[in-house]
Amino acid sequence: MVLDLPETRPPVLRHSTAIQLDEYRKFRHLVRNVYAASLDPRRIDPLVTALPSLWNDVRQDLSAFVEFLEQLAAADEG
C-alpha cells in the first residue's frame, strides 16, 4: 500500500499513515489471539486518543488515491 509502482499506481497510503495503522493491526492481532481480560488499558488509551487524527490521515490518503483513479479513468475514456 505504501509502494510507488511507477507506471502502475502511486502509493495508496503515505508511509507515515501506514506506520500509524500498523499499531492498530498489532492491537487487532493481540485481541484475536489473547483473552480480552489480558488487555492493558494503558496500551489501548493512546490508540483511542490518536484515532480521530489517524482517520483524517487515512481519508486524505484514500481521497488522493481516488483522485488518481478518476484521472486514470478519464484518460482511458478520452
C-alpha positions as CSV (number, residue, x, y, z in Angstrom):
1,M,0.0,0.0,0.0
2,V,2.9,2.4,0.5
3,L,4.9,1.4,-2.6
4,D,5.1,3.7,-5.5
5,L,4.7,1.5,-8.6
6,P,5.9,3.7,-11.5
7,E,3.6,3.5,-14.5
8,T,1.1,1.5,-12.5
9,R,-0.1,3.5,-9.4
10,P,1.1,5.9,-6.8
11,P,1.2,4.8,-3.1
12,V,-2.3,4.3,-1.7
13,L,-1.1,5.3,1.8
14,R,1.7,7.6,2.9
15,H,4.4,5.8,4.8
16,S,3.6,7.8,8.0
17,T,-0.1,6.7,7.8
18,A,0.9,3.1,7.3
19,I,3.2,3.2,10.4
20,Q,0.3,4.5,12.5
21,L,-2.1,1.9,11.1
22,D,0.4,-0.8,12.0
23,E,-0.2,-0.1,15.7
24,Y,-3.9,-0.9,15.2
25,R,-3.0,-4.0,13.3
26,K,-0.8,-5.2,16.2
27,F,-3.6,-4.5,18.6
28,R,-6.1,-6.4,16.4
29,H,-3.7,-9.3,16.4
30,L,-3.4,-9.2,20.2
31,V,-7.2,-9.1,20.6
32,R,-7.7,-12.0,18.3
33,N,-5.1,-14.2,20.0
34,V,-5.3,-13.2,23.6
35,Y,-8.2,-13.1,26.0
36,A,-9.7,-9.7,26.5
37,A,-9.0,-9.9,30.2
38,S,-5.3,-9.6,29.4
39,L,-5.7,-6.3,27.6
40,D,-3.8,-3.3,29.2
41,P,-5.9,-0.1,29.2
42,R,-2.7,1.9,29.2
43,R,-1.9,0.5,25.8
44,I,-5.5,1.0,24.5
45,D,-5.8,4.6,25.5
46,P,-3.2,6.1,23.1
47,L,-4.8,4.2,20.3
48,V,-8.3,5.6,21.1
49,T,-6.9,9.1,21.5
50,A,-5.0,9.0,18.2
51,L,-7.8,7.5,16.2
52,P,-9.6,10.8,15.0
53,S,-6.3,12.2,13.7
54,L,-5.3,8.9,12.1
55,W,-8.8,8.6,10.5
56,N,-8.2,12.1,9.0
57,D,-4.9,11.0,7.5
58,V,-6.4,7.8,6.1
59,R,-9.2,9.8,4.5
60,Q,-6.7,12.2,2.9
61,D,-4.6,9.4,1.6
62,L,-7.6,7.5,0.2
63,S,-9.1,10.7,-1.4
64,A,-5.8,11.3,-3.1
65,F,-5.8,7.8,-4.5
66,V,-9.4,8.1,-5.6
67,E,-8.4,11.2,-7.5
68,F,-5.6,9.3,-9.2
69,L,-8.1,6.6,-10.2
70,E,-10.6,9.1,-11.5
71,Q,-7.8,10.7,-13.6
72,L,-6.9,7.3,-14.9
73,A,-10.5,6.5,-15.8
74,A,-10.9,9.9,-17.5
75,A,-7.7,9.4,-19.5
76,D,-8.9,5.9,-20.6
77,E,-12.2,7.3,-21.8
78,G,-10.6,10.1,-23.7
